[in-house]
Amino acid sequence: MQGKVAIVTGASRGIGKAIALGLAAHGAAVVVAARSESPPHERLPGTIYETVAAIEAAGGRALPVRCDVTDEASVSAMVEKTLAEFGRIDVLVNNAAVDFPSPLVDMPLKRWEIVLKVDLTGPFLCTRAVLPAMMEHRRGSIINITSQAGSERGGKTVGYSAAYAAAKAGLDRLTWATAVEVEEYGIAVNGLKPAGIVDSEGMRMWASEEERKQFVPPDTMVACALFLARQDARTLTGMVATDEEYVARYGLVVPSVGGTDPGSGSRRAAGSADSR
Ligand SMILES: NC(=O)c1ccc[n+]([C@@H]2O[C@H](COP(=O)([O-])OP(=O)(O)OC[C@H]3O[C@@H](n4cnc5c(N)ncnc54)[C@H](OP(=O)(O)O)[C@@H]3O)[C@@H](O)[C@H]2O)c1
């Protein structure tokens, strides 16, 4: 990834932070794009500055950019800052997402709308904003972080998460549609979803002690994101699969990235638990 520039949305914590650290460790300059300049809640740590500090402490290069992916002007400004600082965009990881589980019968319209806006409109806005730079270079890789909730017909990943499931199903289709449209420009567009429940600050906030025991570290997601970041439309595009499926199909090696914090990774992912 030396000389490449990657934008990772939702990189203030969780899987996004782990992917940002992974891309930077392999030489990419990384734009850490999210809203938190200070922790939004005492039980929800993580800021764009902390991720950048972790990348720089490991010898990498990163730029913190406050960005709300639901806000067209904020997304445009983030892409402009990226081009002003680094002059190019090679990789976009559409990772930012929210879920507010609630029975459908009680779900306020506002809650439905915010989930759709962050999880589906956000990736659309970010993709649309980076495409001109990628099309000019006739190369690039867009990675949409999706979920089994968008493809499973039943089970606990979709219960009480109708908006999240609908948004992620939409993101899978957005992945396919975009891949077709930009193939002639050499740009890869692929979807990546966790096979297990990945340890993240967001997941930890809601989970019981018992549920946390099933969490897996983000190592496999990071390895797959690195693999997908290196693709273009000639090598792999239009694929939507779990991290375990990418590992099995392409024989990927999943190094442990050390530590227990989801930003720095930990043991190899077991991938045996159900994902949301
Ligand atoms: N963890 C899992 O087991 C699991 C399973 C299936 C799919 N996924 C997917 O993996 C991705 C990461 O999940 P996670 O568990 O790491 O989540 P997380 O810990 O809750 O982190 C979510 C990230 O999204 C950012 N974000 C939320 N709203 C945003 C907005 N409007 N604009 C910009 N950034 C925003 C947050 O940053 P700010 O608050 O700072 O903006 C945060 O960095 C998501 O796409 C999720 O759907 C995760």
The ligand as a Tripos MOL2 file, in Angstrom:
@<TRIPOS>MOLECULE
LIG
   48    52     1     0     0
SMALL
NO_CHARGES

@<TRIPOS>ATOM
      1 N1        -19.0470   -5.5720   15.0610 N.am      1 LIG1
      2 C1        -19.7220   -6.5160   14.4100 C.2       1 LIG1
      3 O1        -19.8350   -7.6620   14.8540 O.2       1 LIG1
      4 C2        -20.3470   -6.2320   13.0750 C.ar      1 LIG1
      5 C3        -21.1620   -7.2080   12.4730 C.ar      1 LIG1
      6 C4        -21.7160   -6.9510   11.2160 C.ar      1 LIG1
      7 C5        -21.4190   -5.7780   10.5510 C.ar      1 LIG1
      8 N2        -20.6240   -4.8430   11.1610 N.ar      1 LIG1
      9 C6        -20.3550   -3.5960   10.4390 C.3       1 LIG1
     10 O2        -19.0060   -3.2060   10.6540 O.3       1 LIG1
     11 C7        -18.9220   -1.7760   10.6700 C.3       1 LIG1
     12 C8        -18.2480   -1.2800   11.9340 C.3       1 LIG1
     13 O3        -18.9700   -1.7760   13.0570 O.3       1 LIG1
     14 P1        -18.4090   -1.5890   14.5480 P.3       1 LIG1
     15 O4        -18.9770   -2.7070   15.3400 O.co2     1 LIG1
     16 O5        -16.9590   -1.3510   14.5110 O.co2     1 LIG1
     17 O6        -19.1750   -0.2290   14.9680 O.3       1 LIG1
     18 P2        -18.8620    0.8570   16.1030 P.3       1 LIG1
     19 O7        -17.8380    0.3930   17.0700 O.co2     1 LIG1
     20 O8        -20.1950    1.2680   16.6170 O.co2     1 LIG1
     21 O9        -18.2430    2.0630   15.2420 O.3       1 LIG1
     22 C9        -19.0580    2.7170   14.3050 C.3       1 LIG1
     23 C10       -18.2750    3.8310   13.6600 C.3       1 LIG1
     24 O10       -19.1630    4.5240   12.7630 O.3       1 LIG1
     25 C11       -18.9960    5.9190   12.9680 C.3       1 LIG1
     26 N3        -20.1950    6.6630   12.6090 N.ar      1 LIG1
     27 C12       -21.4600    6.4950   13.0570 C.ar      1 LIG1
     28 N4        -22.2620    7.4170   12.5240 N.ar      1 LIG1
     29 C13       -21.4900    8.1850   11.7030 C.ar      1 LIG1
     30 C14       -21.7450    9.2930   10.8720 C.ar      1 LIG1
     31 N5        -22.9850    9.8300   10.7510 N.pl3     1 LIG1
     32 N6        -20.7170    9.8320   10.1670 N.ar      1 LIG1
     33 C15       -19.4700    9.3200   10.2750 C.ar      1 LIG1
     34 N7        -19.1650    8.2620   11.0490 N.ar      1 LIG1
     35 C16       -20.1740    7.7060   11.7660 C.ar      1 LIG1
     36 C17       -18.6380    6.0590   14.4410 C.3       1 LIG1
     37 O11       -17.8710    7.2440   14.6400 O.3       1 LIG1
     38 P3        -18.4030    8.5990   15.2910 P.3       1 LIG1
     39 O12       -19.3940    8.2440   16.3550 O.co2     1 LIG1
     40 O13       -17.1180    9.1810   15.8030 O.co2     1 LIG1
     41 O14       -18.9830    9.3680   14.1500 O.co2     1 LIG1
     42 C18       -17.7370    4.8460   14.6560 C.3       1 LIG1
     43 O15       -16.4120    5.1540   14.3340 O.3       1 LIG1
     44 C19       -20.3500   -1.2660   10.4740 C.3       1 LIG1
     45 O16       -20.5800   -1.0320    9.1030 O.3       1 LIG1
     46 C20       -21.1970   -2.4330   10.9490 C.3       1 LIG1
     47 O17       -22.4790   -2.4260   10.3740 O.3       1 LIG1
     48 C21       -20.0960   -5.0360   12.4030 C.ar      1 LIG1
@<TRIPOS>BOND
     1     1     2 1
     2     2     3 2
     3     2     4 1
     4     4     5 ar
     5     4    48 ar
     6     5     6 ar
     7     6     7 ar
     8     7     8 ar
     9     8     9 1
    10     8    48 ar
    11     9    10 1
    12     9    46 1
    13    10    11 1
    14    11    12 1
    15    11    44 1
    16    12    13 1
    17    13    14 1
    18    14    15 2
    19    14    16 1
    20    14    17 1
    21    17    18 1
    22    18    19 2
    23    18    20 1
    24    18    21 1
    25    21    22 1
    26    22    23 1
    27    23    24 1
    28    23    42 1
    29    24    25 1
    30    25    26 1
    31    25    36 1
    32    26    27 ar
    33    26    35 ar
    34    27    28 ar
    35    28    29 ar
    36    29    30 ar
    37    29    35 ar
    38    30    31 1
    39    30    32 ar
    40    32    33 ar
    41    33    34 ar
    42    34    35 ar
    43    36    37 1
    44    36    42 1
    45    37    38 1
    46    38    39 2
    47    38    40 1
    48    38    41 1
    49    42    43 1
    50    44    45 1
    51    44    46 1
    52    46    47 1
@<TRIPOS>SUBSTRUCTURE
     1 LIG1         1 GROUP 0 **** ****
